[in-house]
Amino acid sequence: MQEALSEALALSRVQFGLNIGFHILFPAITIGLSWLLAYVRVRHAISGERAWLETYRLWVKVFALTFAVGVVTGIVMSFQFGTNWPGFMNKVGAVAGPLLAYEVLTAFLFEATFLGVMLFGIERVPGWVHLLSTLVVAAGTTVSAFWILALNSWMQTPAGHVVEGGQVLPASWLGVIFNPSFPWRFAHMVLASAITAAFLVAGLAAWRLLAAPEHAGARASLRMGAHAAAVLLPLQIFVGDQHGLNTLAHQPAKIAAIEALWHTARGAPLTLFALVDEERRENRYAIEVPKGASLVLTHSAEGEVKGLDAFADHAPVMPVFLAFRVMVGTGLAMLALAWGSLRFLRRPPRWLLWAFVLFTFSGWVAVLAGWIVTEVGRQPWLVTGILRTADALGEAGPARLGASLTAYVLTYAALLLAYVFTLFHMARK
C-alpha cells in the first residue's frame, strides 16, 4: 500500500510538473511579446513607416497563436488541482480560490475583451482605438501574471493568513498578495518573459533574413529584439541577485540545495559544477570558488551560510543544483550574444543570423530551469510550513496516472513540434 502511494505521488508530481512546465512556455512569450507589440504599434503611430506596420502584422499573428495555446494548456492545468491534488483546495482554497478567480476575471475583462480588436481591427477601427486595445491587452497579460505569481509566491512564503479549524483563511489580503517573496518573484518573471520574447523575435527575424536579406520588417525586428535583450538582461541579473537574497532570508533550505552545501559554514565555497552524491552527502569532482557562496549570498567573504544539515526537510539536491546552473549559464550566453551583436546589427553577417536562430528558444530553457529551481526547491512542501505535497494527493492510482501521463507526453510533444514548425514557417513565408 505504501509503495503504491509513493508511486502515485511521484507520478502525480511528474504529471503536474509536465503540465505546468508546458503551459508556462506560452505565457513566458505572450507577456513580453504583448509589450513589444505595443512598442511597435506606438512606433508606427508616430512615424507612419510601413516597416513598423509589417512588423506588427507578423508578430500579432505569433502572439495570437501563442495566446491560444497558452489558454488551452492553462485549462488542462487547472483541472489537475481537483483530480491530482484535491487536498490543496480543501486546505487553502479560501486563499487560492479568490486569487485564481481574480486572474480569470482580469483575463476576461482586459485580454479577451480587447484581443479581437487588436487582432482584426487594425483597418476596421480608428487608429487610436486599435493602439489603445494593444496597450490594454499588454496590461492585461501583466495583471494576469500578477495574480498567478501572487498565489505562487504565497505558496513559497505564506503570509497574511490564519488557521482555523484546519482551514487556512485570509487575515489580510495585502499580506497574502504582497508576501515576502512576491515583489522580486514578479519582477523576475516579467523580465524573464520580456527576454524570452526578445530572443524569439530576434531568432525568427534572423531566420527570415537568411532567406530575404533586405526585408525591412525583419531587420527592424532583429534590432528590436537584440536591443531589448541587451538592456533587459543586466536588469535581470540584478533582480535575480536580489531574489536570491530574499530566498536566503525566507527559504534558506532552498539556497542550501541550490548550492549543494551539505554543512553550515563560514566562508562557504561557490560550487560551479560537481557530481552531487546525495547518498553520501558530498560533491564529487567539484569545481569551486573559495568563499564565493558566502560572498554572493551574504556579501561577506566570511559570512555564514546554512547547509542542508541545518534542516530536517529539504528538496532533492541534484535537480535543483543542476537546474540553477543551466538557468544562469543560459542567461550569461544570452547576454554575450545580445551585447556581442550590437555592432553588427545594421548589416548582420550570416554567422550572427544563425547564432540568433539557434537562440530563438533559449528563453524557454532558462525559464524552465528557473521553474524547476523554484518548484522542486520548496519540496517536500506544497505550501511552505502549512501543507506537505503528500498530504494533498488525490485518490487516482498509479495505473491511471501512468496512462494519462503517457497521453500528455505524446500530445504535448506533437503540439510543441507543430507550434515551433508553424512559427518558423510564418517567419520564412
C-alpha positions in Angstrom: 0.0 0.0 0.0 2.8 2.4 1.0 4.7 1.6 -2.2 1.6 2.4 -4.3 1.1 5.7 -2.6 4.7 6.6 -3.1 4.4 5.7 -6.8 1.2 7.7 -7.2 2.8 10.7 -5.5 5.8 10.5 -7.9 3.6 10.2 -11.0 1.3 13.0 -9.8 4.2 15.3 -9.3 5.7 14.4 -12.7 2.3 14.8 -14.4 1.6 18.2 -12.8 5.2 19.3 -13.5 4.8 18.4 -17.2 1.5 20.3 -17.4 2.6 23.4 -15.7 6.1 23.3 -17.3 4.5 23.1 -20.8 1.9 25.7 -20.0 4.5 28.2 -18.7 6.3 28.2 -22.1 3.5 30.3 -23.7 2.8 33.0 -21.1 6.6 33.3 -20.9 6.3 34.6 -24.5 2.9 36.4 -24.5 3.6 38.7 -21.5 6.8 40.1 -23.0 5.6 39.9 -26.7 2.5 41.9 -25.9 4.7 44.9 -24.7 6.9 44.5 -27.7 3.8 44.7 -29.9 2.7 47.8 -28.0 6.1 49.4 -28.7 5.9 48.5 -32.4 2.3 49.9 -32.6 3.4 53.2 -31.0 6.3 53.5 -33.3 4.0 53.0 -36.3 1.5 55.5 -35.0 4.3 58.1 -34.5 6.3 57.6 -37.7 3.8 56.1 -40.1 6.6 53.9 -41.6 5.4 50.8 -43.4 8.2 48.7 -41.9 6.7 49.0 -38.4 3.2 48.0 -39.7 4.7 44.9 -41.4 6.5 44.1 -38.2 3.3 44.4 -36.2 1.3 42.2 -38.6 3.8 39.4 -38.3 4.1 39.4 -34.5 0.5 39.9 -33.8 -0.1 36.5 -35.6 2.6 34.9 -33.4 1.0 36.4 -30.3 -2.4 35.1 -31.3 -1.1 31.6 -31.9 0.9 31.6 -28.6 -2.0 33.1 -26.6 -4.4 30.4 -27.9 -2.1 27.5 -27.0 -1.5 29.1 -23.6 -5.2 29.3 -22.8 -5.8 25.7 -23.7 -2.9 24.3 -21.7 -3.9 26.5 -18.8 -7.4 25.0 -18.7 -5.9 21.5 -18.6 -3.6 22.5 -15.8 -6.4 24.0 -13.7 -8.3 20.7 -13.7 -5.4 18.9 -12.1 -6.0 20.8 -8.8 -9.2 18.8 -8.5 -8.0 15.5 -10.0 -4.5 15.1 -8.7 -4.3 17.5 -5.7 -7.8 17.8 -4.1 -6.1 18.4 -0.7 -4.7 21.7 -1.9 -8.1 23.4 -2.3 -9.5 21.6 0.7 -6.8 23.2 2.9 -6.0 26.6 1.3 -8.9 27.1 -1.1 -10.0 30.2 0.8 -6.8 31.9 -0.2 -6.0 30.2 -3.6 -9.6 30.3 -5.0 -10.0 34.1 -5.0 -6.6 34.7 -6.4 -7.3 32.4 -9.3 -10.7 34.0 -9.8 -9.1 37.4 -10.0 -6.7 36.1 -12.7 -9.6 34.7 -14.7 -11.6 38.0 -14.3 -8.6 40.0 -15.4 -8.1 37.9 -18.4 -11.8 38.2 -19.3 -12.0 42.0 -18.8 -8.7 43.1 -20.4 -7.4 40.4 -22.7 -10.5 38.7 -24.1 -12.4 41.9 -24.5 -9.8 43.8 -26.4 -7.9 40.9 -28.1 -10.4 40.8 -31.0 -9.9 44.5 -31.8 -6.1 44.0 -31.5 -6.1 41.1 -33.9 -8.6 42.1 -36.5 -9.4 45.8 -36.1 -6.3 47.5 -37.5 -8.2 48.5 -40.6 -11.6 48.5 -39.1 -11.4 50.9 -36.2 -9.8 54.3 -35.7 -6.0 54.1 -35.1 -6.2 55.4 -31.6 -8.8 52.6 -30.7 -6.5 49.9 -32.1 -3.5 51.4 -30.3 -5.4 51.5 -27.0 -6.5 47.9 -27.5 -2.9 46.8 -27.9 -1.9 48.6 -24.8 -4.8 47.2 -22.8 -4.0 43.6 -23.9 -0.4 44.1 -22.8 -1.5 45.4 -19.4 -4.0 42.6 -19.1 -1.3 39.9 -19.6 0.8 41.5 -16.9 -2.0 41.8 -14.4 -2.9 38.2 -15.0 0.7 37.3 -14.2 0.4 39.5 -11.1 -2.3 37.3 -9.7 -0.8 34.0 -10.6 2.6 35.0 -9.1 0.9 36.3 -6.0 -0.5 32.8 -5.4 2.7 31.1 -6.3 4.7 33.4 -4.1 2.3 32.9 -1.2 2.8 29.1 -1.5 6.5 29.7 -1.3 6.5 32.3 1.5 3.0 32.3 3.0 1.8 35.4 5.0 -1.3 37.3 5.9 -3.3 34.2 6.9 -4.7 32.4 9.9 -5.5 28.8 10.5 -9.0 28.0 11.9 -10.4 24.5 12.2 -7.7 23.1 10.0 -8.5 25.6 7.2 -6.2 28.4 6.0 -8.1 31.7 5.9 -7.0 35.1 4.7 -6.5 37.6 7.5 -5.1 40.4 5.4 -5.3 40.3 1.6 -2.5 42.8 1.4 -0.4 40.5 3.5 -1.3 37.5 1.3 -0.7 39.2 -2.0 2.4 41.2 -1.1 4.1 38.3 0.8 7.8 38.4 1.3 8.9 36.9 -2.0 6.3 38.4 -4.3 7.9 41.6 -5.4 11.2 40.0 -6.6 9.5 36.9 -8.0 7.0 39.1 -10.0 9.8 41.3 -11.4 12.0 38.2 -12.1 9.2 36.5 -14.1 8.1 39.6 -16.1 11.7 40.3 -17.1 12.2 36.6 -18.0 9.1 36.8 -20.3 10.4 40.0 -21.9 13.8 38.5 -22.6 12.2 35.3 -23.9 10.1 37.3 -26.3 13.1 39.4 -27.3 15.1 36.3 -28.4 12.1 34.8 -30.1 11.6 38.0 -32.1 15.3 38.2 -32.9 15.6 34.5 -33.8 12.6 34.4 -36.1 13.7 37.7 -37.7 17.1 36.2 -38.3 15.5 33.2 -39.9 13.6 35.5 -42.2 16.7 37.5 -43.1 18.6 34.3 -44.1 16.0 34.0 -46.9 15.3 37.7 -47.6 18.4 39.8 -46.5 16.7 43.1 -47.4 13.4 42.6 -45.7 12.8 45.8 -43.8 10.4 44.4 -41.2 12.8 41.6 -40.3 15.7 44.0 -40.0 13.6 46.1 -37.6 12.5 43.1 -35.6 16.1 41.8 -35.3 17.3 45.2 -34.0 14.4 45.5 -31.6 14.9 42.0 -30.2 18.6 42.4 -29.7 18.4 45.8 -28.2 15.7 44.8 -25.8 17.7 41.8 -24.7 20.8 43.8 -24.2 19.0 46.2 -21.9 16.9 43.7 -20.0 19.5 41.0 -19.3 21.6 43.2 -16.9 18.4 44.2 -15.1 17.5 40.5 -14.8 20.9 39.8 -13.3 20.3 42.5 -10.6 16.8 41.3 -9.9 17.9 37.7 -9.8 20.6 38.6 -7.2 18.0 40.3 -5.0 15.6 37.4 -5.4 18.4 35.1 -4.3 19.0 37.2 -1.2 15.3 37.2 -0.5 15.2 33.4 -0.8 18.2 33.1 1.6 16.2 35.1 4.1 12.9 33.2 3.8 13.8 29.8 2.2 17.3 29.0 3.3 16.9 25.3 2.7 16.3 26.0 -0.9 19.5 28.0 -1.1 21.4 25.2 0.5 20.1 22.8 -2.1 20.9 25.2 -4.9 24.5 25.4 -3.7 24.7 21.7 -2.8 26.0 22.9 0.6 25.9 20.0 2.9 27.2 21.6 6.0 26.8 25.1 7.6 30.0 27.0 7.0 31.6 30.4 7.2 33.4 31.3 4.0 31.4 28.8 2.1 32.7 28.0 -1.4 30.7 28.6 -4.6 30.4 25.3 -6.4 30.4 26.0 -10.2 29.9 22.3 -11.0 30.0 19.0 -9.3 28.6 15.5 -9.4 26.2 15.6 -6.4 26.1 12.4 -4.4 23.0 12.6 -2.3 23.6 9.2 -0.6 27.0 10.2 0.7 26.0 13.8 1.1 29.1 15.1 -0.8 30.1 16.7 -4.1 32.5 14.8 -6.2 34.9 16.4 -8.7 33.7 19.8 -7.5 35.0 23.0 -9.2 34.8 25.7 -6.6 35.5 29.3 -6.0 36.8 29.6 -2.4 34.4 31.7 -0.2 32.3 32.5 -3.3 28.9 31.4 -1.9 29.4 33.5 1.2 30.5 36.5 -0.8 27.5 36.3 -3.2 24.9 35.4 -0.6 26.0 37.4 2.4 28.2 40.0 0.6 30.9 39.0 3.1 33.7 36.5 2.4 33.4 35.2 5.9 29.6 35.2 6.1 27.8 32.1 7.4 25.6 30.1 5.0 23.4 27.4 6.4 23.9 24.0 5.0 21.5 21.1 4.4 22.5 19.7 7.8 20.6 22.5 9.5 17.2 21.4 8.1 15.0 18.5 8.9 13.4 18.6 5.5 14.9 19.8 2.2 14.4 19.4 -1.5 16.2 16.8 -3.7 19.6 18.4 -4.3 20.7 17.2 -7.7 17.8 18.6 -9.9 17.8 22.0 -8.1 21.6 22.2 -8.2 21.8 21.5 -11.9 18.7 23.5 -13.0 20.1 26.6 -11.3 23.4 26.3 -13.2 21.5 25.7 -16.5 19.5 28.9 -15.8 22.5 31.0 -15.0 24.6 29.6 -17.8 21.9 30.1 -20.4 21.4 33.7 -19.2 25.1 34.5 -19.5 25.2 33.0 -23.0 22.2 35.1 -24.0 23.9 38.2 -22.6 27.1 37.5 -24.5 25.1 37.2 -27.8 23.0 40.3 -27.2 25.9 42.5 -26.3 28.2 41.0 -28.9 25.7 41.5 -31.7 25.2 45.3 -31.2 28.0 46.5 -33.6 26.8 44.1 -36.4 23.1 44.8 -36.5 23.0 47.3 -39.4 24.4 44.6 -41.8 24.3 41.4 -39.8 26.6 38.7 -41.2 25.2 35.2 -41.7 27.0 33.7 -38.8 25.3 36.2 -36.5 21.9 35.4 -38.0 22.5 31.7 -37.4 23.5 32.4 -33.8 20.2 34.2 -33.2 18.3 31.3 -34.9 19.9 28.9 -32.5 19.0 31.1 -29.5 15.3 31.5 -30.7 14.0 29.5 -27.8 16.9 30.0 -25.3 14.5 31.9 -23.1 12.4 28.7 -22.7 15.5 26.8 -21.5 16.2 29.5 -18.8 12.5 29.8 -17.8 12.1 26.0 -17.4 15.3 25.7 -15.4 14.2 28.5 -13.2 10.8 26.9 -12.7 12.5 23.7 -11.6 14.6 25.6 -9.1 11.5 27.4 -7.7 9.1 24.5 -7.5 11.3 21.5 -6.8 13.3 23.6 -4.4 10.4 24.0 -2.0 9.7 20.3 -1.6 8.5 18.5 0.4 6.1 21.4 0.9 3.2 22.4 -1.4 2.6 25.4 0.8 5.7 26.0 2.9 5.2 25.1 6.5 1.4 24.6 6.0 0.7 21.8 3.6 3.0 18.9 2.5 2.8 17.8 -1.1 2.0 14.2 0.0 -1.0 15.4 2.1 -2.7 17.0 -0.9 -2.6 13.8 -3.1 -5.8 12.6 -4.7 -7.1 9.1 -5.0 -6.0 8.2 -8.6 -3.9 5.1 -8.7 -0.5 4.6 -10.4 -2.1 2.8 -13.4 -4.5 5.6 -14.2 -1.8 8.3 -13.6 0.7 6.4 -15.8 -1.8 6.2 -18.7 -2.8 9.8 -18.5 0.9 10.9 -18.2 1.7 9.0 -21.4 -1.2 10.7 -23.2 0.0 14.1 -22.0 3.6 13.4 -23.1 2.6 12.3 -26.6 0.0 15.2 -27.0 2.4 17.9 -25.8 5.3 16.6 -27.9 3.1 16.8 -31.0 1.7 20.2 -30.1 5.2 21.6 -29.3 6.6 20.4 -32.6 3.6 21.8 -34.5 4.0 25.2 -32.8 7.7 25.5 -33.4 7.3 24.5 -37.1 4.4 26.9 -37.6 6.4 29.8 -36.2 9.4 29.2 -38.4 7.1 28.7 -41.4 5.4 32.0 -40.7 8.7 33.8 -40.4 10.1 32.2 -43.6 6.9 32.9 -45.5 
